[in-house]
Amino acid sequence: MSVNFIDLGAQYRAYKDEIDTSIHAVLDTSHYIMGQKLSDFETNLATFSGAKHAIGCSSGTSALILALLALDIKAGDEVITTPFTFIATAEMIAFMGAKPVFVDINERTYNIDTSKIEEKITTRTKAIMPVSLFGQCADMDEIAKIASKYGIAVIEDGAQSFGALYKGKRSCNLSIIGCTSFFPAKPLGCYGDSGAVFTSDDELAKKMRILLNHGQTERYVHKYIGFNGRLDAIQAAVLDVKLKYFNAELAKRQIIAKNYNEKLENVITPFIENGNESAWAQYCIRVKNRQKVLEICAKEGIPTGVYYPIPLHLQEVFAYLGHKKGDFEICEKISEDIMALPMSAFLSPEDQQKVIEVINKATA
């Protein structure tokens, strides 16, 4: 018997009738781009997040581009971020012609180490882009305090943390702009690519809506250089159904994570800061002799993942930044022993127990 890493099939079966009905409502109208389904979803999304504006877009990557464009990040500017994340974070900074400036991570939370941010700020620093990794928000209050001192913006990359709580507030509503992804494997996932940006600033919201539609203010009238970052109506239809059940799924993720925490042995389990509630996009442990553990898991039908085996500062694409091994020691150390276990709201108790037994045996 094999365990699913993320059981998207079980989730679809649970909501199948509603999802199918919602998709067919789009097909019946033939209104596939923008439209009422998207408007309804954005309204519900804003209500859930607590932000004044939620704007659907074509991917989490598009969300990052929108945030950077809206804040006028340009060539030669610097944006501070973490080297321990998916490449999209730093990739989009570089895509804009700006320079990603890396800061090492906290060894317990794996999020950016706020004590090391200020030393990286220069006259060219225009923003800080913390990543709320694996579902847990970064220390957004401390980051906001630093940003305010230097008059720079904060963009939360919440691609993995939509649904998480930070001191009672939702991820993506903790900074001037928050970004997320609805990639299928995310806690709230669609059936393709999509994402969203969040803000309570009316002018930024208006600008981002224009930017994601080729900078167009009305048909064939263009105010900005934009791009096609629109969220299609079918994905909005799927997400709007799933959003109704999202709180219940988040609660199940808490139970599953707690069970892992209590029953796993001989590993380092995730640390959650006081005041935080993770969305548990991934459940990552640290182990000795990771390759051996991965091989045992594969043999026993337990799927695993490694987030992230090569930190961004050691990626070939960022060689021009001049970093070398040893520059970010905590990040590099964690990249060598971290691994992810199956996690979804639909992970059965039986499957989770099998995962626990295999991990405990492999690490004994």
C-alpha positions as CSV (number, residue, x, y, z in Angstrom):
1,M,0.0,0.0,0.0
2,S,1.3,3.4,-0.9
3,V,0.5,6.6,1.0
4,N,-0.4,9.8,-0.9
5,F,1.9,12.8,-0.3
6,I,-1.1,15.1,-0.8
7,D,-4.4,13.4,-1.5
8,L,-6.0,15.7,-4.0
9,G,-8.3,13.0,-5.3
10,A,-9.9,12.4,-1.9
11,Q,-10.5,16.2,-1.6
12,Y,-12.1,16.3,-5.0
13,R,-14.4,13.4,-4.2
14,A,-15.5,15.1,-1.0
15,Y,-16.6,18.3,-2.8
16,K,-17.2,16.8,-6.3
17,D,-20.9,17.8,-6.8
18,E,-20.3,21.4,-5.7
19,I,-17.1,21.8,-7.7
20,D,-18.6,20.3,-10.9
21,T,-21.7,22.5,-10.5
22,S,-19.5,25.6,-10.1
23,I,-17.4,24.7,-13.1
24,H,-20.4,24.0,-15.3
25,A,-21.9,27.4,-14.3
26,V,-18.8,29.0,-15.9
27,L,-19.1,26.8,-19.0
28,D,-22.8,27.7,-19.3
29,T,-22.0,31.4,-19.3
30,S,-18.9,31.0,-21.6
31,H,-17.4,33.8,-19.5
32,Y,-13.9,32.3,-18.9
33,I,-11.8,35.4,-18.1
34,M,-12.6,37.7,-15.2
35,G,-16.4,37.9,-14.7
36,Q,-18.8,37.2,-11.9
37,K,-17.2,34.0,-10.6
38,L,-13.9,35.8,-10.1
39,S,-15.6,38.8,-8.4
40,D,-17.5,36.5,-6.0
41,F,-14.3,34.6,-5.1
42,E,-12.3,37.8,-4.6
43,T,-15.0,39.1,-2.2
44,N,-15.0,35.9,-0.2
45,L,-11.2,35.8,-0.2
46,A,-11.0,39.4,1.1
47,T,-13.5,38.5,3.9
48,F,-11.5,35.4,4.9
49,S,-8.1,37.3,4.9
50,G,-9.3,40.4,6.6
51,A,-7.7,42.6,3.9
52,K,-9.7,45.2,2.2
53,H,-8.8,44.0,-1.3
54,A,-8.1,40.5,-2.6
55,I,-7.2,40.3,-6.3
56,G,-7.0,37.0,-8.1
57,C,-4.1,36.5,-10.5
58,S,-2.7,33.8,-12.7
59,S,-0.1,32.3,-10.2
60,G,1.8,32.9,-7.1
61,T,4.7,34.1,-9.3
62,S,2.4,36.6,-10.9
63,A,1.4,37.8,-7.5
64,L,5.0,38.6,-6.7
65,I,5.5,40.4,-10.0
66,L,2.3,42.5,-9.3
67,A,3.6,43.5,-5.8
68,L,7.0,44.5,-7.1
69,L,5.6,46.4,-10.0
70,A,3.0,48.2,-7.8
71,L,5.8,49.4,-5.5
72,D,7.9,50.6,-8.5
73,I,10.8,48.2,-7.8
74,K,13.3,48.9,-10.6
75,A,16.7,47.9,-11.9
76,G,19.4,48.7,-9.4
77,D,17.0,48.5,-6.4
78,E,17.6,46.0,-3.7
79,V,15.1,43.7,-2.0
80,I,16.0,41.7,1.1
81,T,14.8,38.2,1.3
82,T,15.7,34.6,2.3
83,P,17.9,32.1,0.5
84,F,15.8,29.2,1.9
85,T,12.7,29.2,-0.2
86,F,11.4,28.3,-3.7
87,I,13.2,30.2,-6.4
88,A,10.2,32.3,-7.4
89,T,10.8,34.7,-4.5
90,A,14.3,35.8,-5.5
91,E,13.7,35.0,-9.2
92,M,11.0,37.7,-9.5
93,I,13.2,40.3,-7.7
94,A,15.9,39.5,-10.3
95,F,13.4,39.4,-13.1
96,M,12.6,43.1,-12.3
97,G,16.2,43.9,-12.7
98,A,16.6,44.4,-8.9
99,K,19.1,42.7,-6.7
100,P,18.0,39.9,-4.2
101,V,19.9,40.5,-1.0
102,F,19.9,37.3,1.1
103,V,19.7,37.1,4.9
104,D,20.2,33.8,6.7
105,I,17.3,32.1,8.5
106,N,16.3,31.3,12.1
107,E,17.3,27.8,12.9
108,R,14.0,26.9,14.6
109,T,11.4,28.5,12.4
110,Y,13.4,28.4,9.1
111,N,12.1,31.9,8.4
112,I,14.3,34.9,7.8
113,D,16.4,35.9,10.8
114,T,15.1,39.3,11.7
115,S,18.2,40.1,13.8
116,K,20.3,40.0,10.6
117,I,18.1,42.2,8.4
118,E,19.2,45.6,9.4
119,E,22.9,45.0,8.6
120,K,21.9,44.3,4.9
121,I,20.0,47.6,4.4
122,T,21.6,50.1,2.1
123,T,20.5,53.3,0.3
124,R,19.3,51.1,-2.5
125,T,17.0,48.9,-0.4
126,K,13.4,49.4,-1.4
127,A,11.7,46.4,0.2
128,I,11.9,43.4,2.4
129,M,10.2,40.2,1.2
130,P,10.0,37.7,4.0
131,V,8.7,34.2,3.2
132,S,6.2,32.6,5.5
133,L,7.8,29.2,5.0
134,F,6.0,25.8,5.3
135,G,2.9,27.5,6.5
136,Q,4.2,29.6,9.4
137,C,4.4,33.4,9.3
138,A,7.7,35.1,9.6
139,D,8.1,37.6,12.5
140,M,6.1,40.3,10.7
141,D,5.9,42.8,13.5
142,E,9.7,43.0,13.9
143,I,10.1,43.2,10.1
144,A,7.6,46.0,10.0
145,K,9.4,47.8,12.7
146,I,12.7,47.6,10.8
147,A,11.0,48.6,7.5
148,S,9.3,51.6,9.1
149,K,12.7,52.8,10.5
150,Y,14.2,52.9,7.0
151,G,11.1,53.9,5.1
152,I,10.9,50.7,3.0
153,A,8.0,48.4,2.1
154,V,7.3,44.9,3.2
155,I,5.8,42.3,0.9
156,E,4.8,39.0,2.5
157,D,5.5,36.0,0.3
158,G,2.7,33.9,1.7
159,A,2.7,31.3,-1.1
160,Q,2.8,28.5,1.6
161,S,1.0,30.2,4.4
162,F,-2.5,31.3,3.2
163,G,-4.8,30.4,6.1
164,A,-2.1,30.8,8.8
165,L,-2.5,33.1,11.8
166,Y,0.0,35.6,13.2
167,K,-1.1,37.1,16.5
168,G,-4.8,36.6,15.5
169,K,-4.4,38.1,12.0
170,R,-4.3,36.1,8.7
171,S,-1.2,35.7,6.6
172,C,-1.3,37.9,3.5
173,N,-2.9,40.7,5.6
174,L,0.2,41.5,7.6
175,S,2.0,44.0,5.3
176,I,1.3,46.6,2.6
177,I,1.0,43.8,0.1
178,G,0.7,40.1,0.7
179,C,1.0,37.4,-2.0
180,T,-0.1,33.8,-2.2
181,S,-0.3,30.8,-4.5
182,F,-3.2,28.5,-5.2
183,F,-1.0,25.9,-6.9
184,P,-2.9,22.5,-6.6
185,A,-0.7,21.2,-3.7
186,K,-1.1,24.4,-1.6
187,P,-3.5,24.3,1.5
188,L,-6.0,26.1,-0.7
189,G,-5.3,24.8,-4.2
190,C,-7.0,25.1,-7.6
191,Y,-6.8,22.8,-10.6
192,G,-4.0,24.6,-12.5
193,D,-2.1,27.7,-11.7
194,S,-3.4,30.7,-9.8
195,G,-2.7,33.1,-7.0
196,A,-3.7,36.3,-5.3
197,V,-2.5,39.6,-4.0
198,F,-3.9,41.3,-0.9
199,T,-3.8,44.9,0.2
200,S,-5.8,47.4,2.2
201,D,-4.4,50.3,0.2
202,D,-7.0,51.5,-2.4
203,E,-4.5,53.0,-4.8
204,L,-2.2,49.9,-4.8
205,A,-5.2,47.7,-5.4
206,K,-6.4,49.8,-8.3
207,K,-2.9,49.8,-9.8
208,M,-2.4,46.0,-9.5
209,R,-5.8,45.4,-11.2
210,I,-4.6,47.5,-14.1
211,L,-1.1,45.9,-14.2
212,L,-2.4,42.3,-14.4
213,N,-4.5,43.2,-17.5
214,H,-1.7,44.6,-19.7
215,G,-1.7,47.9,-17.9
216,Q,-5.1,48.6,-19.4
217,T,-7.5,51.2,-17.8
218,E,-10.1,50.6,-20.5
219,R,-10.1,48.6,-23.7
220,Y,-7.0,49.5,-25.8
221,V,-6.1,52.3,-23.4
222,H,-2.9,51.5,-21.4
223,K,-1.5,53.4,-18.5
224,Y,1.4,51.1,-17.4
225,I,3.6,48.4,-18.8
226,G,1.8,45.4,-17.4
227,F,1.3,41.8,-18.4
228,N,-1.3,39.1,-18.6
229,G,-1.7,38.0,-15.0
230,R,-5.4,37.3,-15.0
231,L,-7.1,34.5,-13.0
232,D,-9.4,32.5,-15.2
233,A,-13.0,32.0,-14.1
234,I,-12.9,28.2,-13.9
235,Q,-10.1,28.3,-11.3
236,A,-12.0,30.9,-9.4
237,A,-15.0,28.6,-9.4
238,V,-13.0,25.7,-8.0
239,L,-11.4,27.9,-5.3
240,D,-14.6,29.5,-4.2
241,V,-16.1,26.1,-3.4
242,K,-12.9,24.9,-1.6
243,L,-12.8,28.2,0.4
244,K,-16.1,27.2,2.1
245,Y,-14.4,24.2,3.6
246,F,-11.0,25.8,4.2
247,N,-11.3,26.4,7.9
248,A,-12.4,22.8,8.5
249,E,-9.4,21.6,6.5
250,L,-7.0,23.9,8.5
251,A,-8.4,22.4,11.7
252,K,-7.7,18.9,10.4
253,R,-4.1,19.9,9.5
254,Q,-3.6,21.0,13.1
255,I,-4.7,17.6,14.3
256,I,-2.4,15.8,11.9
257,A,0.6,17.9,12.7
258,K,0.0,17.5,16.5
259,N,-0.1,13.7,16.0
260,Y,3.2,13.8,14.1
261,N,4.7,16.0,16.8
262,E,3.7,13.6,19.6
263,K,4.6,10.3,17.9
264,L,7.7,10.9,15.8
265,E,10.9,9.9,17.4
266,N,14.6,10.6,16.8
267,V,13.9,13.6,14.6
268,I,13.6,17.4,14.9
269,T,9.9,18.3,14.5
270,P,8.7,21.7,13.4
271,F,8.8,24.6,15.9
272,I,5.9,27.0,15.9
273,E,6.4,30.4,17.6
274,N,3.9,31.5,20.3
275,G,1.1,33.5,18.6
276,N,1.5,31.6,15.4
277,E,-0.8,29.0,13.9
278,S,0.7,27.3,10.8
279,A,-1.3,26.4,7.8
280,W,1.0,23.3,7.5
281,A,1.6,23.6,3.8
282,Q,4.4,21.1,4.5
283,Y,5.3,19.1,7.5
284,C,9.1,19.0,7.6
285,I,11.4,17.2,9.9
286,R,15.1,17.1,10.2
287,V,16.9,13.8,10.4
288,K,20.4,12.3,10.5
289,N,21.5,10.4,7.4
290,R,18.7,11.8,5.3
291,Q,19.5,9.8,2.2
292,K,19.1,6.5,4.0
293,V,15.8,7.6,5.5
294,L,14.5,8.7,2.1
295,E,15.5,5.4,0.6
296,I,13.7,3.4,3.3
297,C,10.6,5.5,2.9
298,A,10.6,4.9,-0.9
299,K,10.9,1.2,-0.3
300,E,8.0,1.2,2.1
301,G,5.7,3.3,-0.1
302,I,6.0,6.5,1.8
303,P,6.4,9.6,-0.5
304,T,8.7,12.3,0.8
305,G,10.0,15.6,-0.4
306,V,13.1,17.8,0.2
307,Y,12.5,21.5,0.6
308,Y,15.1,22.8,-0.3
309,P,18.2,20.8,-1.2
310,I,20.2,23.7,-2.8
311,P,19.8,27.1,-1.1
312,L,19.2,30.0,-3.6
313,H,22.6,31.6,-3.0
314,L,24.3,28.5,-4.3
315,Q,22.2,28.2,-7.4
316,E,24.0,28.7,-10.7
317,V,21.5,31.3,-11.7
318,F,22.5,33.6,-8.8
319,A,26.3,33.0,-9.2
320,Y,26.6,36.7,-10.3
321,L,25.8,37.7,-6.7
322,G,29.2,36.3,-5.7
323,H,28.1,34.1,-2.8
324,K,29.9,31.0,-1.8
325,K,29.3,28.0,0.4
326,G,29.5,29.1,4.0
327,D,27.9,32.5,3.5
328,F,24.6,31.4,5.1
329,E,25.5,28.7,7.5
330,I,22.1,28.0,9.1
331,C,20.4,27.8,5.8
332,E,23.0,25.4,4.4
333,K,23.0,23.2,7.4
334,I,19.2,22.8,7.4
335,S,19.2,22.1,3.6
336,E,21.3,19.0,4.3
337,D,18.9,17.3,6.7
338,I,15.4,18.5,6.2
339,M,12.7,16.4,4.6
340,A,8.9,16.6,4.2
341,L,6.3,14.0,5.1
342,P,2.8,13.4,3.7
343,M,0.5,16.2,4.8
344,S,-3.1,17.1,3.8
345,A,-6.5,17.4,5.5
346,F,-7.3,14.1,3.8
347,L,-4.4,12.0,5.2
348,S,-6.1,9.1,6.9
349,P,-5.2,8.1,10.5
350,E,-4.1,4.7,9.1
351,D,-1.8,6.2,6.5
352,Q,-0.3,8.6,9.0
353,Q,0.4,5.8,11.4
354,K,2.2,4.0,8.7
355,V,4.3,7.0,8.0
356,I,5.2,7.4,11.7
357,E,6.1,3.8,12.1
358,V,8.4,3.8,9.0
359,I,10.1,7.1,10.1
360,N,10.6,5.9,13.7
361,K,12.1,2.6,12.4
362,A,14.3,4.3,9.8
363,T,15.7,6.8,12.3
364,A,16.2,4.4,15.3
